Every structure is written in structure tokens, then in C-alpha cells.
């Protein structure tokens, strides 16, 4: 299992990823992907002022 996680971390590094929704469940995901060196673009239907 740990080997698969390490493979994923190596694979995702320096990739571009889009995240749909910047809600409660996706904020930890965005932070985790960012910590792995992923180029993240996040989209949400709310305007910028309504987010966190």
C-alpha cells in the first residue's frame, strides 16, 4: 500500500490539476496536492468574497 502512495506522489509531482469546488472537503485535498508540488487550479460557483 505504501509503495502505491509513493508511486502516486512521484507521478503527480509537477502535474497540472483542476479541483472543482472549494468547499470543506476539498480544502484539505488542495493543501495536500500543493504540498506535493502540484500546479492547482481551483474552481467554485461562489464568488471570491464568499469563500473562506
PDB file of N, H, CA, C and O in Angstrom:
ATOM      1  N   UNK A   1       0.829  -1.195   0.000  1.00  0.00           N
ATOM      2  CA  UNK A   1       0.000   0.000   0.000  1.00  0.00           C
ATOM      3  C   UNK A   1       0.868   1.252   0.000  1.00  0.00           C
ATOM      4  O   UNK A   1       0.633   2.162  -0.795  1.00  0.00           O
ATOM      5  N   UNK A   2       1.851   1.313   0.863  1.00  0.00           N
ATOM      6  H   UNK A   2       2.042   0.574   1.509  1.00  0.00           H
ATOM      7  CA  UNK A   2       2.728   2.472   0.952  1.00  0.00           C
ATOM      8  C   UNK A   2       3.467   2.696  -0.361  1.00  0.00           C
ATOM      9  O   UNK A   2       3.715   3.838  -0.747  1.00  0.00           O
ATOM     10  N   UNK A   3       3.822   1.608  -1.051  1.00  0.00           N
ATOM     11  H   UNK A   3       3.620   0.680  -0.738  1.00  0.00           H
ATOM     12  CA  UNK A   3       4.502   1.708  -2.333  1.00  0.00           C
ATOM     13  C   UNK A   3       3.614   2.407  -3.363  1.00  0.00           C
ATOM     14  O   UNK A   3       4.097   3.228  -4.142  1.00  0.00           O
ATOM     15  N   UNK A   4       2.332   2.087  -3.370  1.00  0.00           N
ATOM     16  H   UNK A   4       1.940   1.420  -2.737  1.00  0.00           H
ATOM     17  CA  UNK A   4       1.389   2.724  -4.294  1.00  0.00           C
ATOM     18  C   UNK A   4       1.272   4.222  -4.014  1.00  0.00           C
ATOM     19  O   UNK A   4       1.196   5.028  -4.941  1.00  0.00           O
ATOM     20  N   UNK A   5       1.259   4.586  -2.745  1.00  0.00           N
ATOM     21  H   UNK A   5       1.321   3.932  -1.992  1.00  0.00           H
ATOM     22  CA  UNK A   5       1.187   6.000  -2.378  1.00  0.00           C
ATOM     23  C   UNK A   5       2.435   6.738  -2.850  1.00  0.00           C
ATOM     24  O   UNK A   5       2.341   7.852  -3.366  1.00  0.00           O
ATOM     25  N   UNK A   6       3.587   6.129  -2.675  1.00  0.00           N
ATOM     26  H   UNK A   6       3.663   5.224  -2.255  1.00  0.00           H
ATOM     27  CA  UNK A   6       4.827   6.746  -3.139  1.00  0.00           C
ATOM     28  C   UNK A   6       4.847   6.878  -4.659  1.00  0.00           C
ATOM     29  O   UNK A   6       5.334   7.876  -5.189  1.00  0.00           O
ATOM     30  N   UNK A   7       4.325   5.882  -5.357  1.00  0.00           N
ATOM     31  H   UNK A   7       3.930   5.071  -4.926  1.00  0.00           H
ATOM     32  CA  UNK A   7       4.225   5.961  -6.817  1.00  0.00           C
ATOM     33  C   UNK A   7       3.318   7.119  -7.228  1.00  0.00           C
ATOM     34  O   UNK A   7       3.623   7.856  -8.166  1.00  0.00           O
ATOM     35  N   UNK A   8       2.202   7.272  -6.518  1.00  0.00           N
ATOM     36  H   UNK A   8       1.954   6.674  -5.756  1.00  0.00           H
ATOM     37  CA  UNK A   8       1.284   8.370  -6.810  1.00  0.00           C
ATOM     38  C   UNK A   8       1.960   9.716  -6.587  1.00  0.00           C
ATOM     39  O   UNK A   8       1.839  10.621  -7.413  1.00  0.00           O
ATOM     40  N   UNK A   9       2.670   9.848  -5.470  1.00  0.00           N
ATOM     41  H   UNK A   9       2.767   9.113  -4.799  1.00  0.00           H
ATOM     42  CA  UNK A   9       3.351  11.111  -5.164  1.00  0.00           C
ATOM     43  C   UNK A   9       4.365  11.467  -6.242  1.00  0.00           C
ATOM     44  O   UNK A   9       4.468  12.627  -6.641  1.00  0.00           O
ATOM     45  N   UNK A  10       5.104  10.486  -6.709  1.00  0.00           N
ATOM     46  H   UNK A  10       5.020   9.543  -6.385  1.00  0.00           H
ATOM     47  CA  UNK A  10       6.074  10.728  -7.783  1.00  0.00           C
ATOM     48  C   UNK A  10       5.374  11.089  -9.087  1.00  0.00           C
ATOM     49  O   UNK A  10       5.834  11.960  -9.824  1.00  0.00           O
ATOM     50  N   UNK A  11       4.269  10.424  -9.367  1.00  0.00           N
ATOM     51  H   UNK A  11       3.895   9.716  -8.768  1.00  0.00           H
ATOM     52  CA  UNK A  11       3.535  10.653 -10.610  1.00  0.00           C
ATOM     53  C   UNK A  11       2.904  12.051 -10.654  1.00  0.00           C
ATOM     54  O   UNK A  11       2.952  12.723 -11.684  1.00  0.00           O
ATOM     55  N   UNK A  12       2.317  12.481  -9.540  1.00  0.00           N
ATOM     56  H   UNK A  12       2.278  11.935  -8.704  1.00  0.00           H
ATOM     57  CA  UNK A  12       1.529  13.716  -9.511  1.00  0.00           C
ATOM     58  C   UNK A  12       2.405  14.970  -9.419  1.00  0.00           C
ATOM     59  O   UNK A  12       1.960  16.066  -9.759  1.00  0.00           O
ATOM     60  N   UNK A  13       3.636  14.809  -8.965  1.00  0.00           N
ATOM     61  H   UNK A  13       3.998  13.919  -8.688  1.00  0.00           H
ATOM     62  CA  UNK A  13       4.532  15.957  -8.798  1.00  0.00           C
ATOM     63  C   UNK A  13       4.694  16.700 -10.122  1.00  0.00           C
ATOM     64  O   UNK A  13       4.923  16.088 -11.165  1.00  0.00           O
ATOM     65  N   UNK A  14       4.572  18.024 -10.067  1.00  0.00           N
ATOM     66  H   UNK A  14       4.385  18.521  -9.220  1.00  0.00           H
ATOM     67  CA  UNK A  14       4.715  18.921 -11.222  1.00  0.00           C
ATOM     68  C   UNK A  14       3.627  18.757 -12.284  1.00  0.00           C
ATOM     69  O   UNK A  14       3.781  19.240 -13.405  1.00  0.00           O
ATOM     70  N   UNK A  15       2.534  18.083 -11.940  1.00  0.00           N
ATOM     71  H   UNK A  15       2.409  17.691 -11.028  1.00  0.00           H
ATOM     72  CA  UNK A  15       1.403  17.964 -12.862  1.00  0.00           C
ATOM     73  C   UNK A  15       0.455  19.149 -12.647  1.00  0.00           C
ATOM     74  O   UNK A  15       0.510  19.824 -11.619  1.00  0.00           O
ATOM     75  N   UNK A  16      -0.408  19.387 -13.626  1.00  0.00           N
ATOM     76  H   UNK A  16      -0.453  18.839 -14.462  1.00  0.00           H
ATOM     77  CA  UNK A  16      -1.466  20.382 -13.507  1.00  0.00           C
ATOM     78  C   UNK A  16      -2.762  19.661 -13.156  1.00  0.00           C
ATOM     79  O   UNK A  16      -3.132  18.681 -13.803  1.00  0.00           O
ATOM     80  N   UNK A  17      -3.452  20.155 -12.121  1.00  0.00           N
ATOM     81  H   UNK A  17      -3.151  20.950 -11.596  1.00  0.00           H
ATOM     82  CA  UNK A  17      -4.676  19.519 -11.645  1.00  0.00           C
ATOM     83  C   UNK A  17      -5.748  20.589 -11.457  1.00  0.00           C
ATOM     84  O   UNK A  17      -5.469  21.673 -10.945  1.00  0.00           O
ATOM     85  N   UNK A  18      -6.968  20.281 -11.871  1.00  0.00           N
ATOM     86  H   UNK A  18      -7.195  19.400 -12.287  1.00  0.00           H
ATOM     87  CA  UNK A  18      -8.114  21.155 -11.623  1.00  0.00           C
ATOM     88  C   UNK A  18      -8.962  20.541 -10.520  1.00  0.00           C
ATOM     89  O   UNK A  18      -9.229  19.339 -10.523  1.00  0.00           O
ATOM     90  N   UNK A  19      -9.378  21.371  -9.583  1.00  0.00           N
ATOM     91  H   UNK A  19      -9.161  22.347  -9.580  1.00  0.00           H
ATOM     92  CA  UNK A  19     -10.256  20.932  -8.496  1.00  0.00           C
ATOM     93  C   UNK A  19     -11.567  21.695  -8.644  1.00  0.00           C
ATOM     94  O   UNK A  19     -11.577  22.924  -8.711  1.00  0.00           O
ATOM     95  N   UNK A  20     -12.660  20.965  -8.695  1.00  0.00           N
ATOM     96  H   UNK A  20     -12.653  19.966  -8.641  1.00  0.00           H
ATOM     97  CA  UNK A  20     -13.982  21.574  -8.828  1.00  0.00           C
ATOM     98  C   UNK A  20     -14.636  21.660  -7.463  1.00  0.00           C
ATOM     99  O   UNK A  20     -14.978  20.642  -6.860  1.00  0.00           O
ATOM    100  N   UNK A  21     -14.805  22.870  -6.985  1.00  0.00           N
ATOM    101  H   UNK A  21     -14.527  23.697  -7.475  1.00  0.00           H
ATOM    102  CA  UNK A  21     -15.400  23.104  -5.674  1.00  0.00           C
ATOM    103  C   UNK A  21     -14.340  23.355  -4.620  1.00  0.00           C
ATOM    104  O   UNK A  21     -13.439  22.541  -4.416  1.00  0.00           O
ATOM    105  N   UNK A  22     -14.459  24.493  -3.953  1.00  0.00           N
ATOM    106  H   UNK A  22     -15.191  25.154  -4.119  1.00  0.00           H
ATOM    107  CA  UNK A  22     -13.503  24.836  -2.896  1.00  0.00           C
ATOM    108  C   UNK A  22     -14.254  24.816  -1.565  1.00  0.00           C
ATOM    109  O   UNK A  22     -14.250  25.793  -0.816  1.00  0.00           O
ATOM    110  N   UNK A  23     -14.883  23.706  -1.297  1.00  0.00           N
ATOM    111  H   UNK A  23     -14.886  22.912  -1.906  1.00  0.00           H
ATOM    112  CA  UNK A  23     -15.661  23.566  -0.073  1.00  0.00           C
ATOM    113  C   UNK A  23     -14.867  22.886   1.027  1.00  0.00           C
ATOM    114  O   UNK A  23     -13.658  22.684   0.917  1.00  0.00           O
ATOM    115  N   UNK A  24     -15.569  22.545   2.078  1.00  0.00           N
ATOM    116  H   UNK A  24     -16.551  22.709   2.168  1.00  0.00           H
ATOM    117  CA  UNK A  24     -14.960  21.943   3.264  1.00  0.00           C
ATOM    118  C   UNK A  24     -14.160  20.687   2.929  1.00  0.00           C
ATOM    119  O   UNK A  24     -13.072  20.486   3.470  1.00  0.00           O
ATOM    120  N   UNK A  25     -14.680  19.851   2.053  1.00  0.00           N
ATOM    121  H   UNK A  25     -15.564  20.014   1.614  1.00  0.00           H
ATOM    122  CA  UNK A  25     -13.997  18.589   1.761  1.00  0.00           C
ATOM    123  C   UNK A  25     -12.814  18.751   0.816  1.00  0.00           C
ATOM    124  O   UNK A  25     -11.897  17.929   0.843  1.00  0.00           O
ATOM    125  N   UNK A  26     -12.807  19.778  -0.012  1.00  0.00           N
ATOM    126  H   UNK A  26     -13.552  20.445  -0.034  1.00  0.00           H
ATOM    127  CA  UNK A  26     -11.716  19.919  -0.971  1.00  0.00           C
ATOM    128  C   UNK A  26     -10.555  20.779  -0.485  1.00  0.00           C
ATOM    129  O   UNK A  26      -9.471  20.714  -1.064  1.00  0.00           O
ATOM    130  N   UNK A  27     -10.745  21.572   0.545  1.00  0.00           N
ATOM    131  H   UNK A  27     -11.626  21.625   1.015  1.00  0.00           H
ATOM    132  CA  UNK A  27      -9.640  22.392   1.051  1.00  0.00           C
ATOM    133  C   UNK A  27      -8.479  21.517   1.529  1.00  0.00           C
ATOM    134  O   UNK A  27      -7.336  21.815   1.181  1.00  0.00           O
ATOM    135  N   UNK A  28      -8.708  20.449   2.309  1.00  0.00           N
ATOM    136  H   UNK A  28      -9.636  20.207   2.592  1.00  0.00           H
ATOM    137  CA  UNK A  28      -7.582  19.577   2.678  1.00  0.00           C
ATOM    138  C   UNK A  28      -6.934  18.916   1.461  1.00  0.00           C
ATOM    139  O   UNK A  28      -5.717  18.733   1.431  1.00  0.00           O
ATOM    140  N   UNK A  29      -7.734  18.560   0.465  1.00  0.00           N
ATOM    141  H   UNK A  29      -8.723  18.709   0.489  1.00  0.00           H
ATOM    142  CA  UNK A  29      -7.198  17.976  -0.762  1.00  0.00           C
ATOM    143  C   UNK A  29      -6.291  18.972  -1.471  1.00  0.00           C
ATOM    144  O   UNK A  29      -5.198  18.611  -1.908  1.00  0.00           O
ATOM    145  N   UNK A  30      -6.730  20.212  -1.590  1.00  0.00           N
ATOM    146  H   UNK A  30      -7.619  20.504  -1.236  1.00  0.00           H
ATOM    147  CA  UNK A  30      -5.931  21.252  -2.242  1.00  0.00           C
ATOM    148  C   UNK A  30      -4.618  21.457  -1.497  1.00  0.00           C
ATOM    149  O   UNK A  30      -3.560  21.564  -2.118  1.00  0.00           O
ATOM    150  N   UNK A  31      -4.679  21.513  -0.180  1.00  0.00           N
ATOM    151  H   UNK A  31      -5.537  21.426   0.325  1.00  0.00           H
ATOM    152  CA  UNK A  31      -3.453  21.689   0.618  1.00  0.00           C
ATOM    153  C   UNK A  31      -2.507  20.503   0.440  1.00  0.00           C
ATOM    154  O   UNK A  31      -1.294  20.684   0.330  1.00  0.00           O
ATOM    155  N   UNK A  32      -3.055  19.303   0.414  1.00  0.00           N
ATOM    156  H   UNK A  32      -4.040  19.156   0.503  1.00  0.00           H
ATOM    157  CA  UNK A  32      -2.229  18.104   0.245  1.00  0.00           C
ATOM    158  C   UNK A  32      -1.564  18.091  -1.124  1.00  0.00           C
ATOM    159  O   UNK A  32      -0.363  17.845  -1.231  1.00  0.00           O
ATOM    160  N   UNK A  33      -2.335  18.353  -2.165  1.00  0.00           N
ATOM    161  H   UNK A  33      -3.311  18.553  -2.079  1.00  0.00           H
ATOM    162  CA  UNK A  33      -1.767  18.376  -3.510  1.00  0.00           C
ATOM    163  C   UNK A  33      -0.702  19.461  -3.634  1.00  0.00           C
ATOM    164  O   UNK A  33       0.331  19.253  -4.270  1.00  0.00           O
ATOM    165  N   UNK A  34      -0.952  20.611  -3.029  1.00  0.00           N
ATOM    166  H   UNK A  34      -1.791  20.780  -2.512  1.00  0.00           H
ATOM    167  CA  UNK A  34       0.024  21.702  -3.049  1.00  0.00           C
ATOM    168  C   UNK A  34       1.331  21.270  -2.382  1.00  0.00           C
ATOM    169  O   UNK A  34       2.418  21.603  -2.855  1.00  0.00           O
ATOM    170  N   UNK A  35       1.214  20.530  -1.286  1.00  0.00           N
ATOM    171  H   UNK A  35       0.331  20.260  -0.902  1.00  0.00           H
ATOM    172  CA  UNK A  35       2.416  20.069  -0.575  1.00  0.00           C
ATOM    173  C   UNK A  35       3.230  19.080  -1.404  1.00  0.00           C
ATOM    174  O   UNK A  35       4.419  18.883  -1.154  1.00  0.00           O
ATOM    175  N   UNK A  36       2.579  18.455  -2.397  1.00  0.00           N
ATOM    176  H   UNK A  36       1.613  18.616  -2.600  1.00  0.00           H
ATOM    177  CA  UNK A  36       3.270  17.511  -3.276  1.00  0.00           C
ATOM    178  C   UNK A  36       3.871  18.194  -4.500  1.00  0.00           C
ATOM    179  O   UNK A  36       4.501  17.536  -5.328  1.00  0.00           O
ATOM    180  N   UNK A  37       3.684  19.499  -4.620  1.00  0.00           N
ATOM    181  H   UNK A  37       3.172  20.033  -3.947  1.00  0.00           H
ATOM    182  CA  UNK A  37       4.243  20.229  -5.744  1.00  0.00           C
ATOM    183  C   UNK A  37       3.370  20.238  -6.980  1.00  0.00           C
ATOM    184  O   UNK A  37       3.865  20.373  -8.099  1.00  0.00           O
ATOM    185  N   UNK A  38       2.064  20.094  -6.778  1.00  0.00           N
ATOM    186  H   UNK A  38       1.662  19.984  -5.870  1.00  0.00           H
ATOM    187  CA  UNK A  38       1.120  20.073  -7.891  1.00  0.00           C
ATOM    188  C   UNK A  38       0.718  21.505  -8.249  1.00  0.00           C
ATOM    189  O   UNK A  38       0.541  22.344  -7.366  1.00  0.00           O
ATOM    190  N   UNK A  39       0.577  21.780  -9.549  1.00  0.00           N
ATOM    191  H   UNK A  39       0.721  21.099 -10.267  1.00  0.00           H
ATOM    192  CA  UNK A  39       0.081  23.069 -10.041  1.00  0.00           C
ATOM    193  C   UNK A  39      -1.444  22.981 -10.054  1.00  0.00           C
ATOM    194  O   UNK A  39      -2.021  22.302 -10.903  1.00  0.00           O
ATOM    195  N   UNK A  40      -2.098  23.670  -9.110  1.00  0.00           N
ATOM    196  H   UNK A  40      -1.630  24.222  -8.421  1.00  0.00           H
ATOM    197  CA  UNK A  40      -3.536  23.521  -8.891  1.00  0.00           C
ATOM    198  C   UNK A  40      -4.304  24.738  -9.398  1.00  0.00           C
ATOM    199  O   UNK A  40      -3.920  25.883  -9.158  1.00  0.00           O
ATOM    200  N   UNK A  41      -5.393  24.460 -10.102  1.00  0.00           N
ATOM    201  H   UNK A  41      -5.704  23.530 -10.296  1.00  0.00           H
ATOM    202  CA  UNK A  41      -6.379  25.480 -10.439  1.00  0.00           C
ATOM    203  C   UNK A  41      -7.688  25.026  -9.818  1.00  0.00           C
ATOM    204  O   UNK A  41      -8.171  23.928 -10.097  1.00  0.00           O
ATOM    205  N   UNK A  42      -8.262  25.882  -8.968  1.00  0.00           N
ATOM    206  H   UNK A  42      -7.870  26.773  -8.741  1.00  0.00           H
ATOM    207  CA  UNK A  42      -9.498  25.522  -8.278  1.00  0.00           C
ATOM    208  C   UNK A  42     -10.648  26.381  -8.797  1.00  0.00           C
ATOM    209  O   UNK A  42     -10.495  27.582  -9.021  1.00  0.00           O
ATOM    210  N   UNK A  43     -11.787  25.749  -8.980  1.00  0.00           N
ATOM    211  H   UNK A  43     -11.911  24.774  -8.797  1.00  0.00           H
ATOM    212  CA  UNK A  43     -12.987  26.420  -9.467  1.00  0.00           C
ATOM    213  C   UNK A  43     -14.102  26.260  -8.446  1.00  0.00           C
ATOM    214  O   UNK A  43     -14.230  25.214  -7.809  1.00  0.00           O
ATOM    215  N   UNK A  44     -14.911  27.310  -8.295  1.00  0.00           N
ATOM    216  H   UNK A  44     -14.808  28.160  -8.812  1.00  0.00           H
ATOM    217  CA  UNK A  44     -16.068  27.232  -7.415  1.00  0.00           C
ATOM    218  C   UNK A  44     -17.160  28.137  -7.969  1.00  0.00           C
ATOM    219  O   UNK A  44     -16.867  29.158  -8.591  1.00  0.00           O
ATOM    220  N   UNK A  45     -18.409  27.770  -7.747  1.00  0.00           N
ATOM    221  H   UNK A  45     -18.648  26.941  -7.241  1.00  0.00           H
ATOM    222  CA  UNK A  45     -19.505  28.587  -8.262  1.00  0.00           C
ATOM    223  C   UNK A  45     -19.714  29.857  -7.440  1.00  0.00           C
ATOM    224  O   UNK A  45     -20.328  30.808  -7.923  1.00  0.00           O
ATOM    225  N   UNK A  46     -19.214  29.884  -6.209  1.00  0.00           N
ATOM    226  H   UNK A  46     -18.716  29.111  -5.817  1.00  0.00           H
ATOM    227  CA  UNK A  46     -19.320  31.083  -5.375  1.00  0.00           C
ATOM    228  C   UNK A  46     -18.293  32.118  -5.819  1.00  0.00           C
ATOM    229  O   UNK A  46     -17.259  31.785  -6.397  1.00  0.00           O
ATOM    230  N   UNK A  47     -18.598  33.356  -5.540  1.00  0.00           N
ATOM    231  H   UNK A  47     -19.438  33.626  -5.071  1.00  0.00           H
ATOM    232  CA  UNK A  47     -17.624  34.396  -5.875  1.00  0.00           C
ATOM    233  C   UNK A  47     -16.501  34.400  -4.838  1.00  0.00           C
ATOM    234  O   UNK A  47     -16.648  33.845  -3.749  1.00  0.00           O
ATOM    235  N   UNK A  48     -15.402  35.017  -5.179  1.00  0.00           N
ATOM    236  H   UNK A  48     -15.282  35.468  -6.063  1.00  0.00           H
ATOM    237  CA  UNK A  48     -14.193  35.009  -4.351  1.00  0.00           C
ATOM    238  C   UNK A  48     -14.463  35.499  -2.929  1.00  0.00           C
ATOM    239  O   UNK A  48     -13.916  34.946  -1.975  1.00  0.00           O
ATOM    240  N   UNK A  49     -15.296  36.526  -2.774  1.00  0.00           N
ATOM    241  H   UNK A  49     -15.740  36.976  -3.549  1.00  0.00           H
ATOM    242  CA  UNK A  49     -15.570  37.096  -1.455  1.00  0.00           C
ATOM    243  C   UNK A  49     -16.350  36.151  -0.545  1.00  0.00           C
ATOM    244  O   UNK A  49     -16.297  36.295   0.676  1.00  0.00           O
ATOM    245  N   UNK A  50     -17.072  35.189  -1.116  1.00  0.00           N
ATOM    246  H   UNK A  50     -17.116  35.073  -2.108  1.00  0.00           H
ATOM    247  CA  UNK A  50     -17.861  34.247  -0.323  1.00  0.00           C
ATOM    248  C   UNK A  50     -17.051  33.049   0.166  1.00  0.00           C
ATOM    249  O   UNK A  50     -17.519  32.295   1.020  1.00  0.00           O
ATOM    250  N   UNK A  51     -15.855  32.867  -0.360  1.00  0.00           N
ATOM    251  H   UNK A  51     -15.475  33.479  -1.053  1.00  0.00           H
ATOM    252  CA  UNK A  51     -15.017  31.729   0.026  1.00  0.00           C
ATOM    253  C   UNK A  51     -14.225  32.066   1.279  1.00  0.00           C
ATOM    254  O   UNK A  51     -13.796  33.204   1.467  1.00  0.00           O
ATOM    255  N   UNK A  52     -14.039  31.081   2.121  1.00  0.00           N
ATOM    256  H   UNK A  52     -14.387  30.156   1.967  1.00  0.00           H
ATOM    257  CA  UNK A  52     -13.269  31.183   3.374  1.00  0.00           C
ATOM    258  C   UNK A  52     -12.947  32.599   3.694  1.00  0.00           C
ATOM    259  O   UNK A  52     -12.306  32.872   4.709  1.00  0.00           O
TER     260      UNK A  52
END
